[in-house]
Amino acid sequence: MAEDFKEDIKVRGEELLKKVKEIVHEGNVRKVIIKNEEGKTLLEIPLTIGVVGVALIPVWAAVGALAAFAAHYQIEVIKKE
């Protein structure tokens, strides 16, 4: 059975939405967790097979709103092998 692995990516606020969209489009992602500079979880986005297009519009809005609040974020990406 394939194991999941974790990747941490640090981004600036203005790059947050673009980077999250890139990660989601990779296709092998189970979950995206957005944390602030102190490591506090702000948003968890579970991604299941078939979540595309219109279903992600509220997610993009939430990520875009977060980007306006702080200068730096950490994106934790849980990927399937």
N, CA, C and O atoms as a CHARMM CRD file, in Angstrom:
* protein
*
  324
    1    1 MET  N      0.84000  -1.19200   0.00000 PROA 1      0.00000
    2    1 MET  CA     0.00000   0.00000   0.00000 PROA 1      0.00000
    3    1 MET  C      0.87800   1.24700   0.00000 PROA 1      0.00000
    4    1 MET  O      1.83500   1.33900   0.76900 PROA 1      0.00000
    5    2 ALA  N      0.56100   2.17100  -0.83400 PROA 2      0.00000
    6    2 ALA  CA     1.33300   3.41300  -0.93100 PROA 2      0.00000
    7    2 ALA  C      1.07800   4.28900   0.28600 PROA 2      0.00000
    8    2 ALA  O     -0.04500   4.37800   0.78300 PROA 2      0.00000
    9    3 GLU  N      2.13400   4.92900   0.75500 PROA 3      0.00000
   10    3 GLU  CA     2.01800   5.80800   1.90700 PROA 3      0.00000
   11    3 GLU  C      1.91600   7.25800   1.45700 PROA 3      0.00000
   12    3 GLU  O      2.36600   7.63000   0.37300 PROA 3      0.00000
   13    4 ASP  N      1.31400   8.05900   2.31700 PROA 4      0.00000
   14    4 ASP  CA     1.24200   9.49500   2.06200 PROA 4      0.00000
   15    4 ASP  C      2.54500  10.13600   2.51100 PROA 4      0.00000
   16    4 ASP  O      3.22000   9.61900   3.40200 PROA 4      0.00000
   17    5 PHE  N      2.89600  11.24900   1.90400 PROA 5      0.00000
   18    5 PHE  CA     4.03300  12.00400   2.38500 PROA 5      0.00000
   19    5 PHE  C      3.66500  13.47800   2.44400 PROA 5      0.00000
   20    5 PHE  O      2.73200  13.93100   1.78000 PROA 5      0.00000
   21    6 LYS  N      4.41400  14.21500   3.24900 PROA 6      0.00000
   22    6 LYS  CA     4.10600  15.61400   3.52600 PROA 6      0.00000
   23    6 LYS  C      5.19000  16.50900   2.94000 PROA 6      0.00000
   24    6 LYS  O      6.37800  16.19100   2.98000 PROA 6      0.00000
   25    7 GLU  N      4.74500  17.62900   2.40000 PROA 7      0.00000
   26    7 GLU  CA     5.65500  18.63800   1.85700 PROA 7      0.00000
   27    7 GLU  C      5.24900  19.98600   2.43900 PROA 7      0.00000
   28    7 GLU  O      4.06600  20.32400   2.44700 PROA 7      0.00000
   29    8 ASP  N      6.20800  20.75300   2.92000 PROA 8      0.00000
   30    8 ASP  CA     5.94200  22.09500   3.44300 PROA 8      0.00000
   31    8 ASP  C      6.49100  23.13500   2.48100 PROA 8      0.00000
   32    8 ASP  O      7.63200  23.04400   2.02800 PROA 8      0.00000
   33    9 ILE  N      5.66000  24.12400   2.17900 PROA 9      0.00000
   34    9 ILE  CA     6.04900  25.18400   1.24400 PROA 9      0.00000
   35    9 ILE  C      5.76000  26.52400   1.91400 PROA 9      0.00000
   36    9 ILE  O      4.65500  26.73900   2.41300 PROA 9      0.00000
   37   10 LYS  N      6.72300  27.41100   1.92900 PROA 10     0.00000
   38   10 LYS  CA     6.52400  28.75000   2.47800 PROA 10     0.00000
   39   10 LYS  C      6.27600  29.71700   1.33100 PROA 10     0.00000
   40   10 LYS  O      6.99900  29.72700   0.33500 PROA 10     0.00000
   41   11 VAL  N      5.22900  30.53600   1.49300 PROA 11     0.00000
   42   11 VAL  CA     4.88700  31.50700   0.45300 PROA 11     0.00000
   43   11 VAL  C      4.51300  32.83700   1.08500 PROA 11     0.00000
   44   11 VAL  O      4.15000  32.90400   2.25900 PROA 11     0.00000
   45   12 ARG  N      4.60600  33.88900   0.29100 PROA 12     0.00000
   46   12 ARG  CA     4.14800  35.21100   0.70700 PROA 12     0.00000
   47   12 ARG  C      2.65400  35.28800   0.43400 PROA 12     0.00000
   48   12 ARG  O      2.12600  34.51300  -0.36400 PROA 12     0.00000
   49   13 GLY  N      1.98200  36.20000   1.07900 PROA 13     0.00000
   50   13 GLY  CA     0.53900  36.34900   0.95700 PROA 13     0.00000
   51   13 GLY  C      0.04100  36.47100  -0.47000 PROA 13     0.00000
   52   13 GLY  O     -0.94500  35.83500  -0.84200 PROA 13     0.00000
   53   14 GLU  N      0.71600  37.28800  -1.27400 PROA 14     0.00000
   54   14 GLU  CA     0.25100  37.50800  -2.64200 PROA 14     0.00000
   55   14 GLU  C      0.44600  36.29200  -3.54900 PROA 14     0.00000
   56   14 GLU  O     -0.15000  36.22200  -4.62400 PROA 14     0.00000
   57   15 GLU  N      1.27500  35.33500  -3.12800 PROA 15     0.00000
   58   15 GLU  CA     1.53000  34.12300  -3.91300 PROA 15     0.00000
   59   15 GLU  C      0.65600  32.94300  -3.46800 PROA 15     0.00000
   60   15 GLU  O      0.64700  31.89900  -4.12000 PROA 15     0.00000
   61   16 LEU  N     -0.07100  33.10600  -2.37000 PROA 16     0.00000
   62   16 LEU  CA    -0.79400  31.99700  -1.75100 PROA 16     0.00000
   63   16 LEU  C     -1.80200  31.34100  -2.68500 PROA 16     0.00000
   64   16 LEU  O     -1.73900  30.13000  -2.89500 PROA 16     0.00000
   65   17 LEU  N     -2.71300  32.09500  -3.24000 PROA 17     0.00000
   66   17 LEU  CA    -3.76300  31.52300  -4.08000 PROA 17     0.00000
   67   17 LEU  C     -3.17400  30.82800  -5.31100 PROA 17     0.00000
   68   17 LEU  O     -3.58900  29.72200  -5.65800 PROA 17     0.00000
   69   18 LYS  N     -2.22200  31.46500  -5.96000 PROA 18     0.00000
   70   18 LYS  CA    -1.60500  30.87700  -7.14400 PROA 18     0.00000
   71   18 LYS  C     -0.94300  29.54100  -6.81100 PROA 18     0.00000
   72   18 LYS  O     -1.08800  28.57100  -7.55500 PROA 18     0.00000
   73   19 LYS  N     -0.22500  29.49300  -5.70500 PROA 19     0.00000
   74   19 LYS  CA     0.48800  28.26800  -5.32200 PROA 19     0.00000
   75   19 LYS  C     -0.48900  27.15900  -4.95100 PROA 19     0.00000
   76   19 LYS  O     -0.27400  26.00500  -5.32300 PROA 19     0.00000
   77   20 VAL  N     -1.55400  27.48100  -4.23100 PROA 20     0.00000
   78   20 VAL  CA    -2.54100  26.46400  -3.86200 PROA 20     0.00000
   79   20 VAL  C     -3.19600  25.89900  -5.12000 PROA 20     0.00000
   80   20 VAL  O     -3.40800  24.68900  -5.21000 PROA 20     0.00000
   81   21 LYS  N     -3.51700  26.74800  -6.08600 PROA 21     0.00000
   82   21 LYS  CA    -4.10100  26.26600  -7.34300 PROA 21     0.00000
   83   21 LYS  C     -3.13700  25.32700  -8.06700 PROA 21     0.00000
   84   21 LYS  O     -3.55500  24.29700  -8.59400 PROA 21     0.00000
   85   22 GLU  N     -1.85000  25.67600  -8.09500 PROA 22     0.00000
   86   22 GLU  CA    -0.84500  24.81300  -8.72600 PROA 22     0.00000
   87   22 GLU  C     -0.80600  23.45100  -8.05100 PROA 22     0.00000
   88   22 GLU  O     -0.76000  22.41800  -8.71900 PROA 22     0.00000
   89   23 ILE  N     -0.82400  23.45500  -6.72800 PROA 23     0.00000
   90   23 ILE  CA    -0.76200  22.21100  -5.95800 PROA 23     0.00000
   91   23 ILE  C     -1.97200  21.33700  -6.25300 PROA 23     0.00000
   92   23 ILE  O     -1.82800  20.13300  -6.46900 PROA 23     0.00000
   93   24 VAL  N     -3.15500  21.92500  -6.26200 PROA 24     0.00000
   94   24 VAL  CA    -4.38600  21.17000  -6.51200 PROA 24     0.00000
   95   24 VAL  C     -4.36500  20.56200  -7.90800 PROA 24     0.00000
   96   24 VAL  O     -4.80500  19.42700  -8.08900 PROA 24     0.00000
   97   25 HSD  N     -3.86800  21.29100  -8.88800 PROA 25     0.00000
   98   25 HSD  CA    -3.84400  20.80000 -10.26800 PROA 25     0.00000
   99   25 HSD  C     -2.82900  19.68300 -10.49700 PROA 25     0.00000
  100   25 HSD  O     -2.87600  19.00800 -11.52500 PROA 25     0.00000
  101   26 GLU  N     -1.90100  19.47700  -9.54000 PROA 26     0.00000
  102   26 GLU  CA    -0.96300  18.36200  -9.65400 PROA 26     0.00000
  103   26 GLU  C     -1.70400  17.02600  -9.65300 PROA 26     0.00000
  104   26 GLU  O     -1.28300  16.07200 -10.30700 PROA 26     0.00000
  105   27 GLY  N     -2.80800  16.96800  -8.91600 PROA 27     0.00000
  106   27 GLY  CA    -3.66200  15.79200  -8.97300 PROA 27     0.00000
  107   27 GLY  C     -3.36900  14.68700  -7.98300 PROA 27     0.00000
  108   27 GLY  O     -4.23600  13.83600  -7.78500 PROA 27     0.00000
  109   28 ASN  N     -2.21900  14.63600  -7.34900 PROA 28     0.00000
  110   28 ASN  CA    -1.92500  13.55700  -6.41200 PROA 28     0.00000
  111   28 ASN  C     -1.96600  14.04200  -4.96000 PROA 28     0.00000
  112   28 ASN  O     -1.27600  13.50100  -4.09700 PROA 28     0.00000
  113   29 VAL  N     -2.77200  15.05300  -4.70800 PROA 29     0.00000
  114   29 VAL  CA    -2.82800  15.68500  -3.39700 PROA 29     0.00000
  115   29 VAL  C     -4.07200  15.21900  -2.63800 PROA 29     0.00000
  116   29 VAL  O     -5.17400  15.22000  -3.18600 PROA 29     0.00000
  117   30 ARG  N     -3.89400  14.82600  -1.38900 PROA 30     0.00000
  118   30 ARG  CA    -5.00700  14.41300  -0.53300 PROA 30     0.00000
  119   30 ARG  C     -5.56500  15.58400   0.27600 PROA 30     0.00000
  120   30 ARG  O     -6.77700  15.71300   0.45000 PROA 30     0.00000
  121   31 LYS  N     -4.66300  16.43000   0.76500 PROA 31     0.00000
  122   31 LYS  CA    -5.08900  17.52300   1.64000 PROA 31     0.00000
  123   31 LYS  C     -4.09000  18.66100   1.56400 PROA 31     0.00000
  124   31 LYS  O     -2.88500  18.44000   1.44000 PROA 31     0.00000
  125   32 VAL  N     -4.60900  19.89500   1.64000 PROA 32     0.00000
  126   32 VAL  CA    -3.78100  21.08900   1.70200 PROA 32     0.00000
  127   32 VAL  C     -4.13800  21.80900   2.99500 PROA 32     0.00000
  128   32 VAL  O     -5.31000  22.07000   3.26500 PROA 32     0.00000
  129   33 ILE  N     -3.12900  22.12700   3.78900 PROA 33     0.00000
  130   33 ILE  CA    -3.33000  22.82300   5.05800 PROA 33     0.00000
  131   33 ILE  C     -2.56700  24.14000   4.98800 PROA 33     0.00000
  132   33 ILE  O     -1.36900  24.16000   4.70900 PROA 33     0.00000
  133   34 ILE  N     -3.26900  25.23200   5.24300 PROA 34     0.00000
  134   34 ILE  CA    -2.63600  26.55600   5.21700 PROA 34     0.00000
  135   34 ILE  C     -2.45100  27.01200   6.65800 PROA 34     0.00000
  136   34 ILE  O     -3.39300  27.02900   7.44900 PROA 34     0.00000
  137   35 LYS  N     -1.21100  27.38200   6.98100 PROA 35     0.00000
  138   35 LYS  CA    -0.86600  27.81000   8.33500 PROA 35     0.00000
  139   35 LYS  C     -0.28600  29.21700   8.29200 PROA 35     0.00000
  140   35 LYS  O      0.26900  29.64900   7.28200 PROA 35     0.00000
  141   36 ASN  N     -0.42700  29.92500   9.41700 PROA 36     0.00000
  142   36 ASN  CA     0.17700  31.25400   9.50100 PROA 36     0.00000
  143   36 ASN  C      1.64700  31.13500   9.90100 PROA 36     0.00000
  144   36 ASN  O      2.17300  30.02900  10.03000 PROA 36     0.00000
  145   37 GLU  N      2.30300  32.26900  10.09600 PROA 37     0.00000
  146   37 GLU  CA     3.73100  32.28200  10.42100 PROA 37     0.00000
  147   37 GLU  C      4.05500  31.55100  11.71500 PROA 37     0.00000
  148   37 GLU  O      5.15000  31.00800  11.86300 PROA 37     0.00000
  149   38 GLU  N      3.11300  31.53200  12.65100 PROA 38     0.00000
  150   38 GLU  CA     3.32400  30.87100  13.93300 PROA 38     0.00000
  151   38 GLU  C      3.02600  29.37200  13.87900 PROA 38     0.00000
  152   38 GLU  O      3.21700  28.66600  14.86900 PROA 38     0.00000
  153   39 GLY  N      2.56000  28.88900  12.73100 PROA 39     0.00000
  154   39 GLY  CA     2.25000  27.47300  12.58600 PROA 39     0.00000
  155   39 GLY  C      0.82100  27.09500  12.93500 PROA 39     0.00000
  156   39 GLY  O      0.48400  25.91100  12.96600 PROA 39     0.00000
  157   40 LYS  N     -0.02700  28.08800  13.19900 PROA 40     0.00000
  158   40 LYS  CA    -1.42700  27.82300  13.52100 PROA 40     0.00000
  159   40 LYS  C     -2.20300  27.53400  12.23100 PROA 40     0.00000
  160   40 LYS  O     -2.10200  28.27500  11.25400 PROA 40     0.00000
  161   41 THR  N     -2.97400  26.45200  12.24700 PROA 41     0.00000
  162   41 THR  CA    -3.75700  26.08200  11.06900 PROA 41     0.00000
  163   41 THR  C     -4.90200  27.06200  10.86400 PROA 41     0.00000
  164   41 THR  O     -5.69900  27.30400  11.77000 PROA 41     0.00000
  165   42 LEU  N     -4.97400  27.62500   9.65700 PROA 42     0.00000
  166   42 LEU  CA    -6.02100  28.57900   9.30300 PROA 42     0.00000
  167   42 LEU  C     -7.09400  27.94200   8.42800 PROA 42     0.00000
  168   42 LEU  O     -8.27100  28.28600   8.53200 PROA 42     0.00000
  169   43 LEU  N     -6.68600  27.01400   7.56700 PROA 43     0.00000
  170   43 LEU  CA    -7.62900  26.40200   6.62900 PROA 43     0.00000
  171   43 LEU  C     -7.10800  25.03500   6.22300 PROA 43     0.00000
  172   43 LEU  O     -5.93700  24.88700   5.87300 PROA 43     0.00000
  173   44 GLU  N     -7.99000  24.02500   6.27000 PROA 44     0.00000
  174   44 GLU  CA    -7.66900  22.68300   5.77600 PROA 44     0.00000
  175   44 GLU  C     -8.57100  22.40300   4.59700 PROA 44     0.00000
  176   44 GLU  O     -9.78700  22.57700   4.68100 PROA 44     0.00000
  177   45 ILE  N     -7.98400  21.97300   3.50600 PROA 45     0.00000
  178   45 ILE  CA    -8.74400  21.68000   2.30200 PROA 45     0.00000
  179   45 ILE  C     -8.56500  20.20400   1.96800 PROA 45     0.00000
  180   45 ILE  O     -7.54500  19.82400   1.39300 PROA 45     0.00000
  181   46 PRO  N     -9.54700  19.36000   2.32100 PROA 46     0.00000
  182   46 PRO  CA    -9.45100  17.95500   1.92000 PROA 46     0.00000
  183   46 PRO  C     -9.82400  17.83100   0.44500 PROA 46     0.00000
  184   46 PRO  O    -10.83400  18.38100   0.00500 PROA 46     0.00000
  185   47 LEU  N     -9.02600  17.12400  -0.29500 PROA 47     0.00000
  186   47 LEU  CA    -9.27700  16.97800  -1.72800 PROA 47     0.00000
  187   47 LEU  C     -9.57800  15.51600  -2.03300 PROA 47     0.00000
  188   47 LEU  O     -8.78000  14.62700  -1.73600 PROA 47     0.00000
  189   48 THR  N    -10.72000  15.29000  -2.61900 PROA 48     0.00000
  190   48 THR  CA   -11.10900  13.94500  -2.99500 PROA 48     0.00000
  191   48 THR  C    -11.16300  13.84000  -4.50500 PROA 48     0.00000
  192   48 THR  O    -11.22200  14.85200  -5.20300 PROA 48     0.00000
  193   49 ILE  N    -11.14400  12.63800  -4.99800 PROA 49     0.00000
  194   49 ILE  CA   -11.23100  12.42800  -6.44600 PROA 49     0.00000
  195   49 ILE  C    -12.53200  13.01700  -6.95500 PROA 49     0.00000
  196   49 ILE  O    -13.59500  12.76100  -6.38900 PROA 49     0.00000
  197   50 GLY  N    -12.45900  13.78300  -7.99300 PROA 50     0.00000
  198   50 GLY  CA   -13.64600  14.36900  -8.59200 PROA 50     0.00000
  199   50 GLY  C    -13.93900  15.79200  -8.14400 PROA 50     0.00000
  200   50 GLY  O    -14.88500  16.40400  -8.64000 PROA 50     0.00000
  201   51 VAL  N    -13.15500  16.33500  -7.22300 PROA 51     0.00000
  202   51 VAL  CA   -13.36300  17.71900  -6.80400 PROA 51     0.00000
  203   51 VAL  C    -12.66200  18.61600  -7.81500 PROA 51     0.00000
  204   51 VAL  O    -11.43400  18.70500  -7.83400 PROA 51     0.00000
  205   52 VAL  N    -13.44100  19.27100  -8.64500 PROA 52     0.00000
  206   52 VAL  CA   -12.87600  20.13800  -9.67600 PROA 52     0.00000
  207   52 VAL  C    -13.79400  21.31100  -9.93400 PROA 52     0.00000
  208   52 VAL  O    -14.92900  21.35100  -9.45800 PROA 52     0.00000
  209   53 GLY  N    -13.29600  22.25400 -10.68500 PROA 53     0.00000
  210   53 GLY  CA   -14.10100  23.35600 -11.21200 PROA 53     0.00000
  211   53 GLY  C    -14.94700  24.10300 -10.21600 PROA 53     0.00000
  212   53 GLY  O    -14.42700  24.69100  -9.26700 PROA 53     0.00000
  213   54 VAL  N    -16.25300  24.08400 -10.42500 PROA 54     0.00000
  214   54 VAL  CA   -17.21100  24.86600  -9.64000 PROA 54     0.00000
  215   54 VAL  C    -17.14500  24.51900  -8.16100 PROA 54     0.00000
  216   54 VAL  O    -17.34500  25.39100  -7.31600 PROA 54     0.00000
  217   55 ALA  N    -16.86600  23.26000  -7.83200 PROA 55     0.00000
  218   55 ALA  CA   -16.80300  22.84600  -6.42800 PROA 55     0.00000
  219   55 ALA  C    -15.69400  23.56000  -5.66300 PROA 55     0.00000
  220   55 ALA  O    -15.76900  23.66900  -4.43900 PROA 55     0.00000
  221   56 LEU  N    -14.67600  24.04400  -6.35100 PROA 56     0.00000
  222   56 LEU  CA   -13.55100  24.69400  -5.69200 PROA 56     0.00000
  223   56 LEU  C    -13.68300  26.21200  -5.59300 PROA 56     0.00000
  224   56 LEU  O    -12.83100  26.85300  -4.97800 PROA 56     0.00000
  225   57 ILE  N    -14.70000  26.79300  -6.16600 PROA 57     0.00000
  226   57 ILE  CA   -14.86800  28.24600  -6.12900 PROA 57     0.00000
  227   57 ILE  C    -14.90200  28.78600  -4.69000 PROA 57     0.00000
  228   57 ILE  O    -14.22600  29.77700  -4.41400 PROA 57     0.00000
  229   58 PRO  N    -15.65800  28.17700  -3.76200 PROA 58     0.00000
  230   58 PRO  CA   -15.62000  28.69200  -2.38500 PROA 58     0.00000
  231   58 PRO  C    -14.24200  28.55400  -1.73800 PROA 58     0.00000
  232   58 PRO  O    -13.85500  29.38500  -0.91500 PROA 58     0.00000
  233   59 VAL  N    -13.51000  27.51900  -2.10500 PROA 59     0.00000
  234   59 VAL  CA   -12.15400  27.32200  -1.57600 PROA 59     0.00000
  235   59 VAL  C    -11.24200  28.43400  -2.06100 PROA 59     0.00000
  236   59 VAL  O    -10.48500  29.00000  -1.27200 PROA 59     0.00000
  237   60 TRP  N    -11.30300  28.76000  -3.35700 PROA 60     0.00000
  238   60 TRP  CA   -10.46700  29.83700  -3.89200 PROA 60     0.00000
  239   60 TRP  C    -10.80500  31.16600  -3.21400 PROA 60     0.00000
  240   60 TRP  O     -9.91000  31.96400  -2.93900 PROA 60     0.00000
  241   61 ALA  N    -12.07000  31.40400  -2.94700 PROA 61     0.00000
  242   61 ALA  CA   -12.47700  32.64500  -2.27100 PROA 61     0.00000
  243   61 ALA  C    -11.89200  32.71000  -0.86800 PROA 61     0.00000
  244   61 ALA  O    -11.40600  33.75900  -0.44500 PROA 61     0.00000
  245   62 ALA  N    -11.93400  31.59900  -0.14700 PROA 62     0.00000
  246   62 ALA  CA   -11.39200  31.56500   1.21800 PROA 62     0.00000
  247   62 ALA  C     -9.88100  31.76200   1.20700 PROA 62     0.00000
  248   62 ALA  O     -9.35000  32.51000   2.02800 PROA 62     0.00000
  249   63 VAL  N     -9.19000  31.10800   0.29600 PROA 63     0.00000
  250   63 VAL  CA    -7.73500  31.25300   0.20600 PROA 63     0.00000
  251   63 VAL  C     -7.37300  32.68600  -0.18100 PROA 63     0.00000
  252   63 VAL  O     -6.42600  33.25500   0.36200 PROA 63     0.00000
  253   64 GLY  N     -8.11500  33.26600  -1.10600 PROA 64     0.00000
  254   64 GLY  CA    -7.87400  34.64800  -1.50800 PROA 64     0.00000
  255   64 GLY  C     -8.06500  35.62200  -0.35600 PROA 64     0.00000
  256   64 GLY  O     -7.30600  36.58000  -0.21300 PROA 64     0.00000
  257   65 ALA  N     -9.07800  35.37700   0.46400 PROA 65     0.00000
  258   65 ALA  CA    -9.31800  36.23100   1.63400 PROA 65     0.00000
  259   65 ALA  C     -8.17700  36.10100   2.63400 PROA 65     0.00000
  260   65 ALA  O     -7.74700  37.10000   3.21000 PROA 65     0.00000
  261   66 LEU  N     -7.68500  34.89300   2.84900 PROA 66     0.00000
  262   66 LEU  CA    -6.55900  34.69800   3.77000 PROA 66     0.00000
  263   66 LEU  C     -5.32000  35.45000   3.29000 PROA 66     0.00000
  264   66 LEU  O     -4.57900  36.01800   4.09300 PROA 66     0.00000
  265   67 ALA  N     -5.10600  35.45000   2.00200 PROA 67     0.00000
  266   67 ALA  CA    -3.90500  36.08300   1.44000 PROA 67     0.00000
  267   67 ALA  C     -3.82600  37.56600   1.77900 PROA 67     0.00000
  268   67 ALA  O     -2.73400  38.13200   1.83300 PROA 67     0.00000
  269   68 ALA  N     -4.96400  38.19400   2.00600 PROA 68     0.00000
  270   68 ALA  CA    -4.98800  39.62400   2.30500 PROA 68     0.00000
  271   68 ALA  C     -4.58300  39.94400   3.74500 PROA 68     0.00000
  272   68 ALA  O     -4.28400  41.09600   4.05700 PROA 68     0.00000
  273   69 PHE  N     -4.56900  38.94400   4.62300 PROA 69     0.00000
  274   69 PHE  CA    -4.37000  39.20400   6.04400 PROA 69     0.00000
  275   69 PHE  C     -2.94200  39.14900   6.55100 PROA 69     0.00000
  276   69 PHE  O     -2.62900  39.82300   7.53300 PROA 69     0.00000
  277   70 ALA  N     -2.07800  38.39200   5.94200 PROA 70     0.00000
  278   70 ALA  CA    -0.72400  38.26200   6.48700 PROA 70     0.00000
  279   70 ALA  C      0.30100  38.23700   5.36300 PROA 70     0.00000
  280   70 ALA  O     -0.03400  38.04100   4.19400 PROA 70     0.00000
  281   71 ALA  N      1.54100  38.43700   5.73800 PROA 71     0.00000
  282   71 ALA  CA     2.60600  38.50400   4.75000 PROA 71     0.00000
  283   71 ALA  C      3.15300  37.13000   4.36800 PROA 71     0.00000
  284   71 ALA  O      3.55300  36.92400   3.22100 PROA 71     0.00000
  285   72 HSD  N      3.17600  36.19000   5.30700 PROA 72     0.00000
  286   72 HSD  CA     3.79600  34.89100   5.04800 PROA 72     0.00000
  287   72 HSD  C      2.90400  33.75400   5.52600 PROA 72     0.00000
  288   72 HSD  O      2.24100  33.85200   6.55900 PROA 72     0.00000
  289   73 TYR  N      2.90100  32.67700   4.75300 PROA 73     0.00000
  290   73 TYR  CA     2.12800  31.48400   5.07600 PROA 73     0.00000
  291   73 TYR  C      2.98500  30.25300   4.83400 PROA 73     0.00000
  292   73 TYR  O      3.98400  30.28800   4.11400 PROA 73     0.00000
  293   74 GLN  N      2.56100  29.17400   5.45600 PROA 74     0.00000
  294   74 GLN  CA     3.15800  27.87200   5.20100 PROA 74     0.00000
  295   74 GLN  C      2.04900  26.98300   4.66800 PROA 74     0.00000
  296   74 GLN  O      0.97400  26.89900   5.26300 PROA 74     0.00000
  297   75 ILE  N      2.30700  26.32100   3.55100 PROA 75     0.00000
  298   75 ILE  CA     1.34300  25.39300   2.97800 PROA 75     0.00000
  299   75 ILE  C      1.87100  23.99600   3.23500 PROA 75     0.00000
  300   75 ILE  O      2.97100  23.64900   2.80500 PROA 75     0.00000
  301   76 GLU  N      1.08500  23.19800   3.93700 PROA 76     0.00000
  302   76 GLU  CA     1.43500  21.80500   4.17400 PROA 76     0.00000
  303   76 GLU  C      0.63500  20.97200   3.19100 PROA 76     0.00000
  304   76 GLU  O     -0.59400  21.03800   3.17400 PROA 76     0.00000
  305   77 VAL  N      1.31600  20.19800   2.38200 PROA 77     0.00000
  306   77 VAL  CA     0.66200  19.40800   1.34300 PROA 77     0.00000
  307   77 VAL  C      0.81900  17.94000   1.68100 PROA 77     0.00000
  308   77 VAL  O      1.93800  17.44900   1.82700 PROA 77     0.00000
  309   78 ILE  N     -0.29800  17.23300   1.80600 PROA 78     0.00000
  310   78 ILE  CA    -0.27900  15.79300   2.03600 PROA 78     0.00000
  311   78 ILE  C     -0.54400  15.13600   0.68100 PROA 78     0.00000
  312   78 ILE  O     -1.61500  15.30000   0.09700 PROA 78     0.00000
  313   79 LYS  N      0.44900  14.39100   0.19200 PROA 79     0.00000
  314   79 LYS  CA     0.34100  13.77600  -1.13000 PROA 79     0.00000
  315   79 LYS  C      0.31100  12.25700  -0.99000 PROA 79     0.00000
  316   79 LYS  O      0.85300  11.68500  -0.04400 PROA 79     0.00000
  317   80 LYS  N     -0.33500  11.63000  -1.95700 PROA 80     0.00000
  318   80 LYS  CA    -0.28500  10.18400  -2.02000 PROA 80     0.00000
  319   80 LYS  C      0.86100   9.78300  -2.93300 PROA 80     0.00000
  320   80 LYS  O      1.12100  10.43000  -3.94700 PROA 80     0.00000
  321   81 GLU  N      1.52200   8.73600  -2.57000 PROA 81     0.00000
  322   81 GLU  CA     2.68900   8.24900  -3.29500 PROA 81     0.00000
  323   81 GLU  C      2.29100   7.73200  -4.65100 PROA 81     0.00000
  324   81 GLU  O      3.14400   7.27700  -5.41300 PROA 81     0.00000
